[in-house]
């Protein structure tokens, strides 16, 4: 809730009194509460580490492109009758991961071929671009989530077009010439993770923190008009 006018006036008066008296003390005296009379502490089976530290498995599982058996006949027909014939050797794996969800896994050098084939089938835009860091595997997973505005039967379908790249040389072809909507999202992933999207003209420049970017400069211009 916004501050009420009465509260603002009260605050001003409190500040005035502090200036006049020269006293810097709290205006509110909190009550002391003995929590042991309210809550009964329960014994823990294992004491907390001292000092605290994160407990993570040595090789955490990253669920990328995992097949899931679901009741979705249209999805399996889409894979068998359209995706597999169209992508052919450009995809190493095509699986249903959930209802209305399909994963297409491709090698980095085949990523653009797979993207072009999906575009020809009617998947006409990118909804998001994600990078997943897997340091224990020394790799990045790059995901393009794509869908369709032009074909009604494909509108509910989300396809994750994924590939793996090494962390020490994180380069992957940009897909902006196929899906222009990927542009800003590729720039963000470059800023966040350092993944170089070859073919995107913004690589090597700051995007999110640079006030001269078209996105930020237009917003700043409207703010100061």
Protein Blocks (a to p, Z undefined) as FASTA:
>chain_A
ZZdfklmmmmmmmmmmmmmnopacdfbdcddddfklmpccdddfbdcdddddddddfbdc
ddehiacddddfklmmmmmmmmmmmnmmmpgbdcdfbehiacddddfklmmmmmmmmmmn
opabdfbdcddddfknopacdddddddfkbmklmmpccdddddddfklcccddfklmmmm
lmmmmmmmmmmnopacehiakgoiafklmmkbmklmmmmmmmmZZ
